[in-house]
Amino acid sequence: MLPRFKAPTLGLAVGIAMCAGICVGTSAYRTQAAHAPLLKSPGAYSFTLPTGASSDGSHRSEDGWVLSWSDEFNQQDGTAPDPSKWSFAEGVGNNGWGNNELEYYTKRPSNVVIQNGNLVITARRETYTDPSGITRNFTSARLKTQELFSQAYGRFEARIRIPTGPGLWPAFWLLGDNIKAVGWPSCGEIDIMENKGKELSTVHGTIHGPGYSAAKGISSAYMIPGGRGFADDFHVFAVEWEPKVIRFYVDSDLYATRTPEDLPAGTQWVYDHPFFILLNFAVGGKWPGPPDAATSFPSSMLVDYVRVYQRSNTQSVSNSGR
């Protein structure tokens, strides 16, 4: 997540699916109201695959998508994420990652581990001091595929169970892989899902680029009907990104579509090159505000899988770390 101030909600979609509706949001972090990390036993949660998806995620042929990259997190319990697919962003970044976030990101097993077929990212309230003397009162983790995998266009999806609680900020998002050359926001950012932990039933989806970043990011919110919360179960958060269009989904519900026509006059559509993936779970910051007495720690974000698809005639994929 790059500098993010309290972003305005430009659209609110209350989706009602034929059987049950579900809602989506922007890239950030989100926590869980449990007193300990939620761990999923195999088969404990049921899920209906979106139309065109195979049971093993190998293809979505009915929709014209072919799997190009994935992580199912099926490693041995207690191990770290696959280093051929993920690296870590550690520390506090620049001014709390540009957002006044309160956490220190580590790669310790207490903050990020594989358990029961899930990637478990856990935010903890603890006093942590790094070797340089930087001290924070919260820890968590931030993973990225930068310089390991990036892709231009495709369907990017993750099945996630997010936590809840004031001051928690879970996120699943993308950054342009030219960020080192051009900086942010010129590289572009696509926030597939982010959540303010105090908003139990709402997630946000946002794009950021030059002239429409931070508080000016172009955002939509999606709310689950019926008083349910996103922490109650796993949901699939996705974008389908093609030239000149980005579509945002929660489960099978399309809730926002972005095109160059949505941009402010005189600004540039910067979604025409490869982007890499990020998963993180922040604590505090300008957007969600600080945690309070109602926020339970430790709190965990569970990721069942991350899958990336491309059209069968698309070749804009980079596995530079392999």
N, C-alpha and C positions, 0 to 999 in steps of 0.2 A: 504494500500500500504506500502510495506516495502522498505528499501533503494533501490532507483532506480536512476541510473545514466543514461545518454543518451544511450538508448539501440540501438544496431545496428539492422537494418532491414535485416533479413536473407532471406526473400522472399517477393516479391511483386506480389500479384495476382490482376489482373484487371478483375473482374467478370462481365460477360454480361449475364443476365438471358434471358429467351426466350422473355419476354416482356420488362423487365427493369432490369438492374443490380444494385447491391448494395454492399457496401464494409464494412469490419470489422476491429477490432483492439485490442490492449492490455488493461490490467486493469489500469485504472487511473481515471482522472476526466476530464470533459470537460464542457465548458461554452457556453453560448448563447449570440448572439450579440444583443439581445433585450434590451431596456432601462428599462423594467420591466419584472417580471416573466411571462413566457408564461403559460396561463391556458387553459386547454382543456375543451370545453363544450361537454357534452355527445353527441356522434354521429358526432362530428365535423370532425373526421378524419376517413378515410376508411382504411381497412387493410384486406388482404387476408390471411387466416390462412394457415400455412404450411401443407403439405400433412399429413394426419393422425391426425390432431388436431381437437378437438371438439370445438364448439362455446363457451362453458363455461370452457374450459381448463381441463375438468375432465379426459380425456384420449387421447392418440395418438395411438389408437389400431392398425391402419394399420402399424405403425412402431414398435409395440411391447412395447410401453411405457405406464406406468400407473402413474397417478398423485400421488405424495407422500406428497407434501407440496406446499402451494402457499400463496401469498398475493395479492389480487386484488385492494387494497387501496380504497374500496368502503365505507369507514366510512364517518361520517358527516364532512362537510367542516369546516376547522379551527381546527380540532383535530390533536393530535400527532399520529405518527405511533403506531400500536398495540404493547404494551409492552410485550405481550406474544410471540411475534415473533422477535422483534428488540430491541437492546440496542444501546447506543451511545458511541462512542469514542470521548471524549472531550479534549480540550486543544491543545497543539502544539507538543506533542510527544517528541521524542528524536531528537533534531536538525531538527525540521520541519518534523517529521515523517521519519527521515533518508534521506530526499530528499531536505532539505533546502526550504521546502514549506513555504509560507508566511501567510497562513490563521490560524485563531483560530477556532477550531471546537466547536460548541455549540449545544444545543438541544432547542434553543428558536424557537418559531413559525415563527419568521422573517427569520430563516435559514432552517427550516424543518417543513412541514405541509402537511396535506391532503387537496386537493382542486380539485373539479370537477372530482373525481375518479382517481386522480393521486397523487403519492408522489412527492412533489415539494421540491427540495433541491436548495437553493438560496445562491449564493456567493455575498457578499456585500463589498463595499469599505467603511470602517468606522473605526474609532479609538475605539478599544475595549480593556479594561483592566480588567483582572479577579481579584478575591479577593486576590490572592497572589502577584499581582502587575505586572504580565506578560502582555505586551501590544503588540497588532498586529494591522495592518492597514487594514486587511481583515478578514471576518468571513464566515463560511460555515458550513457544517455538514457531518458527517461520521457515517453510520449505519452498524450494524453487527448482525448476528444471533449466535454469539459465545455463547456456553453454553445454547442455546435455541433450535437450530436445526443444525444438520450436517448430511452429507450422503456421503458414499463411492459409487462412480459410479452413473451414471444416466445422464439425460439431464437436464441441468441448463439453463434457458432462462429468459430474461427480455425484455419487450417492452419499449424502451426508446427514448425520443427526447432529443438530447444533444445540448448544446449551442455552440457558436463559439466566438473566440476572442483570440489574443495572450496572452499567460500566463495562459490559462484556461486548466484544466486537470480533466475531468470527468472519472469515472471508475466503472466497474462492475466486481467483481473478487472473488476468493476463496482462503482461507488459510487452511492448515492442522490443525485439531483441537488438535493436540499434540504440538502446538507451545510453550506452557508454559513448557513442559517437555524437548523438544529438541531444541527449538529456531528456528530462521529463518536464512538461507533458508532450513535447514534440514527438516522442517515440510512440505515444498512444497508450491508453489503458482501457481495458474492458473488465468491469467488475461484474462477474457472472452472478455472484451472490455475496451480499454482506448484510449484517443484521445488527441493530442496536439491541442489546440484550434485554432492555426493558420493554421492547416491542415484541410481545410473545408471538403474535400472529402475522407479523409483517417482515418481509425481506425486500431488498432493493437491488436493482440492476442499473448500472451507470456506464457511460462512456466519458472519457476525459481526453482532451487534446488541446492544442495550442489555441487559446482564446475561449475555451470552455472547459476549464479544469477547476479542481477544488470545489468551492461553493457554487461555481458556475457549471459543474458537470451536468450532463443531460441524463436525467434519472427517472425511473419509474418504480413504483412500489406495488407489491402484490400481497394481498391479505387472504389468509385462510378463513373461510366462512364457518359459522357454527360455533364460534368461541374456542376452537382448537388452537394449539400452539405448535410451532415448528419443533420444539424440543420433545414432542410426544412420540415421534417416529422418524425414520429415515425418509428423505425426499431426494429426488433427482433434480439438480440445478444444472441448466445447460444454456449454451448459446449455439445457434446455427449461423455461422459467419460466412458470407459469400461476398463477391465483389459488389460494393455499394449498398450492402444491407447486412444488418445484424439483428437476429431475432432472439428474444429472451424467453426461456421456458422454466416453469416449475412442473415437474412430472410431465404430463402430457399437455399442460396448459400453456399456450402462447399468450404472453401478457404484454409484450412491448416489441415494437419493431423500429429500428433506427436506420435512417438513410441520410445521405448528404443534405437532403432538404430540411432535416431537423437542426442543422448547425446554424449558429449565429452568422449573420451576413459578414462576408469577408474572411471567414475562418476555413480551415482545411480539414478534409477527411483524411486521416492518417492511418487507416486500417487496410493497408495494401502490401504488407510485408509480414514476415514471420513474427509471432509472439510466443513467449514462454509462459509456463504455468506457475502460479503461486498458491499456496495454502498457508494460512496463518490464523492465529487467535490472539488478538490484542486485548489489553486491559486499559481502560480509560482512554483519554484523548478528547480532542475538541468535538468530535462528532457524537460519540455515545455519552460523554460525560464520565465522571469518576464512579467507581463502585461504591456501594454504601452498605449499611448494616444488613440489608436484605440480600446481598450478593453472597452466594455460597462458594467457598473454595475448599479443596480443589474442584475445578470445573473442567469438563472435557468436551472436545469436538471430535466426533467419530466419523471417519471416512471409510466407507465400504470399498469404493473403487474410484479411480479416475480413468476415463476413456476418451480417446480422441479419434475421430473419424474424418475421412476426406472423401470427396467425390471420386469415383473410379478414374476419372480423367485428369485429376489434379496431382501435381508432383511437387508442390512447394513445402517439402518437409525436410527438416534438418535434425539429424542425430549426431551432432558434432562431437559428443563425448564418447561415442562408441567406436 
